[in-house]
Amino acid sequence: MAINAYEGMFILDSNRFARDQAAAVKWIQDLIESAGGEVLVSRLWDERRLAYPINGHRKGTYWLTYFKIDGTNLAGMTRECEIGDLVLRHLFLKIHPAVIDALVEHAASSAKATSPKAESSKSEDDDDDDSDSNEVSNDAESEAETVAEST
């Protein structure tokens, strides 16, 4: 029983997410924990217009989660995502152990930076800082891809 670290990206129904954000977040956390996993960090990524409609939805809310779980339990999580009507699409990626700490730290710091209090105190002059955080995100993602390709 090997416990591995995974990145989970969920595209959620924006209407249901907007109606009850706490319930949507709890559903994802319960999904992982009921499968025997441990949530490391979980945060809102973005709400975007979809490239093509999914089940009639033109917008989706992207939710990013890092978690540890036995790989054999992913099939059950996938099935739950397919059955439920909250998740439009999902993707689980195995993360190399060498980069998991950096990714979790970055996601946790991004979650704090995008909290409602942080957004309200942000000025319009901070636009340059946002591009720097995107560069850090891209660097972490490219590092993860490089490590994944080398294994």
Backbone bond lengths (Angstrom), bond angles and torsions (degrees), N, CA, C in turn:
res aa  C-N    CA-C-N  psi(-1)  N-CA   C-N-CA  omega(-1)  CA-C   N-CA-C  phi
1 M - - - 1.453 - - 1.530 109.07 -
2 A 1.316 116.79 94.56 1.463 121.91 -177.75 1.525 110.14 -93.12
3 I 1.320 115.45 123.08 1.461 121.06 176.69 1.524 107.11 -89.13
4 N 1.326 116.01 124.15 1.458 122.19 -179.54 1.520 109.66 -120.63
5 A 1.324 115.71 160.24 1.458 121.64 175.74 1.524 108.48 -94.70
6 Y 1.325 115.93 138.89 1.460 122.02 -178.41 1.519 110.31 -133.28
7 E 1.332 114.25 152.39 1.452 122.14 169.72 1.517 106.30 -105.72
8 G 1.298 116.73 128.45 1.459 120.74 177.60 1.514 109.88 -115.73
9 M 1.318 116.65 124.61 1.456 121.30 175.74 1.520 107.45 -112.38
10 F 1.310 116.18 122.56 1.452 121.97 -179.60 1.522 108.42 -115.50
11 I 1.328 117.15 130.44 1.461 121.11 169.81 1.519 105.00 -99.75
12 L 1.331 115.16 114.07 1.461 121.50 -174.83 1.519 110.91 -100.98
13 D 1.322 115.30 155.13 1.461 122.62 172.70 1.527 107.45 -63.13
14 S 1.328 117.64 114.51 1.466 121.86 -175.66 1.522 112.83 -61.66
15 N 1.316 117.27 -35.61 1.463 120.06 -179.58 1.524 111.22 -65.95
16 R 1.319 116.87 -46.78 1.463 120.25 178.97 1.514 111.35 -66.64
17 F 1.323 117.33 -38.03 1.459 121.00 178.45 1.524 110.79 -64.21
18 A 1.324 117.05 -42.84 1.465 120.70 -179.60 1.525 111.86 -66.05
19 R 1.338 117.37 -34.99 1.473 120.65 179.36 1.516 112.17 -66.60
20 D 1.334 116.96 -41.25 1.460 119.91 -176.09 1.526 109.85 -149.94
21 Q 1.325 115.70 84.26 1.455 120.93 -177.38 1.520 112.00 -64.14
22 A 1.316 116.41 -41.57 1.469 120.17 -177.73 1.522 111.27 -61.98
23 A 1.322 117.46 -40.29 1.463 120.66 179.66 1.526 111.29 -67.11
24 A 1.321 117.36 -38.13 1.466 121.02 179.32 1.527 110.72 -65.81
25 V 1.319 116.33 -44.05 1.462 120.70 179.22 1.528 109.98 -64.84
26 K 1.325 116.23 -42.33 1.465 120.80 179.17 1.527 110.38 -63.65
27 W 1.332 117.96 -37.36 1.459 121.17 -179.92 1.532 110.30 -61.87
28 I 1.334 116.84 -43.42 1.467 120.58 179.57 1.525 110.36 -66.18
29 Q 1.319 116.48 -44.04 1.458 120.09 179.69 1.528 110.61 -63.69
30 D 1.329 117.15 -43.12 1.473 120.99 178.50 1.530 111.30 -65.15
31 L 1.325 117.18 -36.08 1.458 121.78 177.53 1.524 110.35 -57.59
32 I 1.315 116.02 -48.13 1.468 121.25 -178.24 1.525 110.98 -68.94
33 E 1.322 116.49 -45.82 1.466 120.07 -177.34 1.526 112.28 -68.85
34 S 1.318 118.07 -34.77 1.465 120.11 178.87 1.526 111.94 -69.27
35 A 1.339 116.45 -22.18 1.462 120.73 176.91 1.527 111.15 -88.91
36 G 1.327 116.68 4.37 1.456 120.50 177.90 1.512 113.76 90.93
37 G 1.324 117.63 16.92 1.452 121.34 -178.10 1.512 112.87 -98.23
38 E 1.319 114.62 172.63 1.459 122.46 178.85 1.523 107.66 -127.84
39 V 1.337 117.32 122.59 1.456 122.05 179.17 1.530 108.59 -77.78
40 L 1.333 116.31 124.53 1.458 121.36 177.73 1.519 111.07 -88.37
41 V 1.314 116.36 -48.24 1.462 122.49 175.41 1.528 107.84 -156.90
42 S 1.317 114.97 146.72 1.460 120.82 -177.32 1.517 107.03 -145.02
43 R 1.333 116.41 132.24 1.465 118.39 -177.12 1.525 111.94 -156.27
44 L 1.317 113.98 158.52 1.455 121.74 173.38 1.515 108.37 -72.32
45 W 1.327 116.43 131.49 1.452 118.73 177.01 1.532 109.60 -95.61
46 D 1.334 116.65 -57.94 1.459 119.17 -175.96 1.522 109.28 -170.82
47 E 1.319 115.39 162.96 1.463 121.26 169.18 1.519 106.20 -116.06
48 R 1.326 116.28 123.88 1.462 120.34 -173.79 1.517 111.61 -135.15
49 R 1.315 113.53 159.69 1.451 120.46 170.80 1.518 107.04 -76.47
50 L 1.308 117.06 133.41 1.458 121.60 -178.21 1.530 110.33 -77.33
51 A 1.303 116.63 150.54 1.463 121.51 179.40 1.523 110.97 -64.96
52 Y 1.324 116.33 -31.40 1.459 122.36 176.76 1.523 107.29 -148.26
53 P 1.329 116.79 152.53 1.473 118.72 -178.52 1.533 111.35 -64.64
54 I 1.326 115.78 139.34 1.460 123.18 174.58 1.519 106.54 -117.40
55 N 1.310 116.36 113.79 1.466 121.99 -178.14 1.531 111.51 52.04
56 G 1.323 116.69 38.08 1.455 121.79 177.76 1.520 114.56 84.29
57 H 1.320 119.06 -2.33 1.463 122.50 179.92 1.519 109.76 -91.76
58 R 1.333 115.23 133.40 1.457 120.12 179.15 1.529 112.49 -102.43
59 K 1.350 116.84 -15.26 1.456 121.45 177.74 1.516 109.07 -122.96
60 G 1.325 115.74 151.40 1.451 120.90 176.77 1.512 110.88 -140.75
61 T 1.322 115.55 147.79 1.456 121.55 175.63 1.519 107.63 -101.58
62 Y 1.324 116.02 122.83 1.459 121.18 -177.47 1.526 109.41 -92.13
63 W 1.335 117.01 125.75 1.452 122.83 179.51 1.524 108.54 -120.26
64 L 1.331 116.48 124.66 1.457 123.28 -176.99 1.517 109.35 -105.20
65 T 1.334 116.78 133.13 1.459 122.04 -179.55 1.519 109.49 -139.22
66 Y 1.313 116.13 136.61 1.458 122.59 170.50 1.518 106.76 -111.09
67 F 1.331 116.27 132.67 1.456 119.88 -177.23 1.516 110.65 -151.24
68 K 1.338 114.88 162.46 1.465 122.01 175.58 1.515 107.72 -114.22
69 I 1.342 115.34 135.80 1.457 120.52 -177.76 1.529 109.05 -161.59
70 D 1.303 116.20 157.26 1.457 121.26 171.90 1.531 107.35 -70.37
71 G 1.312 116.87 130.05 1.464 121.58 -175.50 1.521 114.45 -58.26
72 T 1.334 117.28 -26.55 1.466 119.33 -179.39 1.529 112.15 -70.64
73 N 1.335 117.54 -16.25 1.468 120.99 -178.92 1.523 113.14 -88.12
74 L 1.328 117.66 -4.81 1.467 120.31 -179.81 1.528 112.77 -66.37
75 A 1.318 117.01 -32.02 1.467 119.85 -179.49 1.527 110.86 -61.45
76 G 1.317 116.94 -40.64 1.464 120.58 177.78 1.518 112.16 -65.73
77 M 1.331 116.15 -38.91 1.467 119.47 177.40 1.519 111.04 -65.79
78 T 1.324 115.89 -40.68 1.460 120.23 178.44 1.525 110.65 -60.91
79 R 1.312 115.89 -43.06 1.468 121.04 179.74 1.530 110.96 -62.45
80 E 1.323 117.34 -42.70 1.469 121.14 178.81 1.530 111.26 -63.07
81 C 1.324 116.64 -38.42 1.467 120.31 178.14 1.524 111.35 -65.99
82 E 1.323 116.50 -37.69 1.461 120.66 -179.99 1.521 111.91 -71.25
83 I 1.320 117.33 -34.26 1.469 121.10 -178.65 1.524 111.76 -74.51
84 G 1.337 116.42 -43.98 1.462 120.69 -176.23 1.513 112.34 -68.81
85 D 1.334 115.71 160.82 1.457 119.78 -179.64 1.532 113.03 -103.79
86 L 1.329 118.14 1.65 1.461 121.44 177.13 1.525 111.15 -78.00
87 V 1.321 117.42 -41.39 1.465 122.94 -175.28 1.529 109.57 -92.00
88 L 1.329 115.47 120.41 1.464 120.25 177.43 1.527 110.64 -83.41
89 R 1.327 116.82 -43.17 1.459 123.60 176.76 1.526 108.14 -146.53
90 H 1.320 115.65 156.73 1.461 120.65 176.93 1.522 109.46 -147.11
91 L 1.329 115.33 158.33 1.454 121.57 178.29 1.520 107.82 -149.65
92 F 1.331 116.36 130.38 1.456 121.91 176.76 1.524 107.98 -116.74
93 L 1.334 116.19 125.84 1.460 122.04 178.82 1.523 109.54 -120.79
94 K 1.323 115.93 132.82 1.459 120.42 175.81 1.522 108.11 -75.38
95 I 1.325 115.91 131.71 1.456 121.94 -177.49 1.522 109.22 -102.86
96 H 1.318 116.26 134.93 1.457 121.14 177.65 1.532 109.21 -65.68
97 P 1.329 117.47 136.57 1.472 120.59 -177.54 1.527 114.18 -57.65
98 A 1.306 118.36 -25.97 1.465 121.29 -178.18 1.526 112.67 -69.67
99 V 1.319 118.77 -24.32 1.460 120.85 -175.76 1.514 113.67 -112.55
100 I 1.323 118.54 -4.11 1.466 119.64 -174.93 1.517 112.10 -62.56
101 D 1.333 117.93 -40.73 1.465 119.67 -178.96 1.524 111.67 -62.31
102 A 1.312 117.14 -42.42 1.466 120.84 179.46 1.522 111.15 -65.90
103 L 1.318 117.65 -42.01 1.457 120.65 179.71 1.514 111.79 -65.91
104 V 1.328 117.06 -43.10 1.472 121.04 179.61 1.524 110.29 -64.95
105 E 1.327 116.63 -42.90 1.466 120.24 179.08 1.524 110.75 -62.09
106 H 1.325 116.69 -43.72 1.466 120.39 179.51 1.523 111.10 -64.53
107 A 1.329 117.39 -44.08 1.463 120.73 179.77 1.521 110.99 -64.57
108 A 1.327 117.18 -38.91 1.463 120.46 179.07 1.525 110.90 -66.36
109 S 1.320 117.26 -41.51 1.462 119.58 178.98 1.527 111.06 -69.30
110 S 1.324 117.34 -34.71 1.463 120.56 176.46 1.513 111.17 -68.02
111 A 1.326 117.07 -35.42 1.464 121.01 178.80 1.519 109.76 -64.91
112 K 1.328 118.08 -39.90 1.464 121.46 178.48 1.519 110.34 -67.97
113 A 1.332 116.80 -38.58 1.461 121.12 -178.40 1.519 112.20 -69.30
114 T 1.324 117.86 -26.85 1.465 120.53 -177.86 1.517 112.62 -100.04
115 S 1.337 117.59 11.63 1.460 119.45 176.67 1.522 108.66 -67.54
116 P 1.341 118.78 155.73 1.469 121.31 -177.37 1.526 112.75 -56.12
117 K 1.326 119.47 -36.95 1.464 121.26 179.70 1.519 110.41 -65.63
118 A 1.329 116.85 -41.93 1.460 120.37 -179.53 1.522 111.14 -66.57
119 E 1.338 117.30 -37.82 1.460 120.34 -179.72 1.524 111.05 -67.81
120 S 1.334 118.46 -37.88 1.452 120.58 -177.72 1.519 111.51 -70.89
121 S 1.345 118.11 -27.04 1.451 120.94 179.49 1.524 112.53 -88.61
122 K 1.314 117.21 -6.42 1.452 122.32 -178.42 1.531 110.10 -75.56
123 S 1.322 117.84 135.40 1.460 120.52 177.65 1.525 109.53 -97.16
124 E 1.329 115.45 168.08 1.459 119.57 -179.24 1.526 111.29 -71.21
125 D 1.340 117.70 -19.53 1.454 121.23 -179.89 1.518 112.59 -75.02
126 D 1.320 118.72 -6.95 1.459 122.80 -177.23 1.515 113.13 -86.45
127 D 1.340 118.55 12.24 1.459 121.02 -177.75 1.523 111.69 -61.45
128 D 1.343 117.80 -34.89 1.459 120.68 178.91 1.519 110.78 -64.37
129 D 1.332 118.00 -34.87 1.459 121.68 179.02 1.514 111.17 -65.03
130 D 1.339 117.72 -33.93 1.461 121.11 179.41 1.512 111.10 -63.77
131 S 1.337 117.28 -39.87 1.460 119.34 179.97 1.519 110.55 -65.62
132 D 1.343 117.46 -33.93 1.458 120.42 177.30 1.510 110.87 -64.36
133 S 1.343 118.12 -40.93 1.464 119.81 -179.93 1.522 110.47 -68.08
134 N 1.331 117.81 -32.53 1.463 119.85 176.45 1.521 110.32 -67.34
135 E 1.340 117.17 -36.83 1.458 120.06 177.93 1.515 110.83 -65.15
136 V 1.339 117.23 -39.83 1.461 120.76 177.74 1.518 109.61 -63.64
137 S 1.336 116.29 -42.37 1.458 120.63 178.97 1.519 110.71 -61.83
138 N 1.315 116.39 -45.05 1.460 120.22 179.58 1.521 110.64 -64.54
139 D 1.351 117.69 -37.78 1.457 120.79 178.28 1.520 110.77 -63.93
140 A 1.340 117.14 -43.37 1.466 120.39 179.85 1.522 110.81 -65.27
141 E 1.345 116.26 -40.41 1.464 119.61 179.77 1.528 110.84 -67.31
142 S 1.330 116.84 -41.78 1.468 119.11 -179.68 1.520 110.43 -68.05
143 E 1.344 117.40 -34.11 1.466 120.14 176.40 1.521 110.17 -65.23
144 A 1.344 116.68 -41.44 1.457 120.22 178.50 1.523 110.57 -64.09
145 E 1.336 117.01 -41.03 1.470 120.43 179.13 1.515 110.83 -64.68
146 T 1.345 116.94 -40.61 1.462 120.78 179.86 1.514 111.08 -63.28
147 V 1.318 116.67 -43.86 1.461 120.64 178.86 1.523 110.05 -65.22
148 A 1.354 116.38 -41.20 1.460 120.50 -179.59 1.537 110.49 -64.05
149 E 1.330 116.85 -38.64 1.452 119.77 -179.59 1.523 111.87 -69.27
150 S 1.338 116.52 -32.37 1.454 119.95 -177.22 1.522 112.59 -76.81
151 T 1.349 117.55 -14.95 1.472 119.55 179.75 1.493 112.12 -96.55
